């Protein structure tokens, strides 16, 4: 690929007032309007401080900027170019939006949490974001440290991984045939314990998951940071099953040591081989289970009895054996999962490993609006995280309407193919027409989204 003309024959000028760089925002924000985002903000958010007025315009503006790829307050200026003032109303300057974020308090952030929860419920009624939810859903929780720099960030500190930053706790909901959506978020101080507030977010997430149509087998999945009585009890109170990685304490190690050697079953795992002669799986990973009662150091009423499913994997690191010596007895690493799932042992273990999907959501967040914590004010960053979740779910909903491929694509892919589409605005018969690039590879998906959300088009020319 080469430039078609020599450089002296090419010139550029920013002078077209009718161009927009992200025409896909039009159907996407129309979907947000159909789901009632503006009305939810008006009826729920009670900001009274200076800069907090017109929240029903500023919240959608922030969400629109995030959908288009903004990851800082200054990036919100992308909403004010070319013909954006003709395509949208209520656009605000970045400085105005920054003042708005700084007017939030803890209580207002909780109100915004309620808006986010009700909005994803409304999205579920307007787009198939949780296809198959009536047959079962998974609720996954996990946290991440978002690195910050300098000394002006309130709440920043060194987290569990040694990185200085703020701790973001997320709860997502997914089904076996749908991509995840975010149903609850909490921003915490950097040094916060991972499990702090986790029981509450599990309760909130289960309520939202049910309201989104979740039924059948509802399973809460988490890693060992959340292995505690409060989280598991919250799952049971919410009518869900749990599947949580255990910490290898003495009680767990003792239970694992009691498993009979004949109980271990090979499983499909990387590098597993099917032996045709013996008709069995030859694998470096095996699974077994044993009944287990957790939290026996607490009062008897707090004891929880369920299944301990253990996966053991051969240690293949050559550094773990002396030089010049082979392996006399096999050495394994053990990974325990405490669960009350009614699934078979192999199905329950495989289902728990799928908890890794939450890491994809975190990576998606950090590749988008959560690339920065844009403010020095902790409450403003808390509000930013909630707005990022709203933008994530809105982008996901737009993708599910557009095509089967985009229903499971990352938000970066949806943004690149459906949102960041250049367009030129024109008038025809008192109607606004968006002229889009000819031969756009994802034209059918874009038109599918636009026609579904904005209604059928009639041919228009200028």
ABEGO torsion letter per residue (X at the ends): XBBABBAAABBBBBABAABBABAAAAAAAAAAAAAGAAAAAAAABABABBGABGAAAAAAAAAAAAAAGBABAAAAAAABBEAAAAABBGBBBAAAAAAAAAABBAAAAAAAAAAAAAAAAAAAAABBABBGAAAEBBBBBBBBBBBBBEAABBGBBBBAAGBBEBBBBBBBBBBAABBBBBABBBBBBAABBAABGAAAAAAAAAAAAAAAGBBEBBBBBBBAAABBAAAAAAAAAAGBBBBBBBBBBAAAAAAAAABBAAABBBBBBBGBBBBAAAGBBBBABBBBBBBBBBGAABBAAABBBBBBBBBBBBBABAAABBBGBBBABBBBBBBBBBBABABBAAAAAAAAAAAAAAAAAAAAAAABAAABBABABAAAAAAAAAAAAAAAAAAAAAAAAABAAAAABBAAAAAAAAABBBBBBBBBGGBBBBBBBBGBAAAAAAAAAAAAAAEBBBBBBX
